[in-house]
C-alpha cells in the first residue's frame, strides 16, 4: 500500500504525569476523534503518522508513559454496546 494512502488507526495512551497527560490529550485531539478519554480514532497516511509520533516523543517520558498506535485491518468489525 502506498505510504500516502490514509490508514485507519486507533491511538491509545497511558500517561503517568497529569501535566503530560493534558498535553498529549490536546495534541492527539487535534488530529483524531476521541472514542474514550485515552482512546482515539483517526485516518492518517504514513507521513502524518510519523509527524505525530515525532511530536509525541517530545511530550512523553518513555520510562513512565505509554502511547500505542494500532492500524485497523480492512476486515475489522467494530461492536458498540
Secondary structure, 3 states (H helix, E strand, C coil): CCCCCCEEEEEEEECCCHHHHHHHHHHHHCCCEEEECCEEEEEECHHHHHHHHHHHHHHCCCCCCEEEEEECCCCCCCCCC
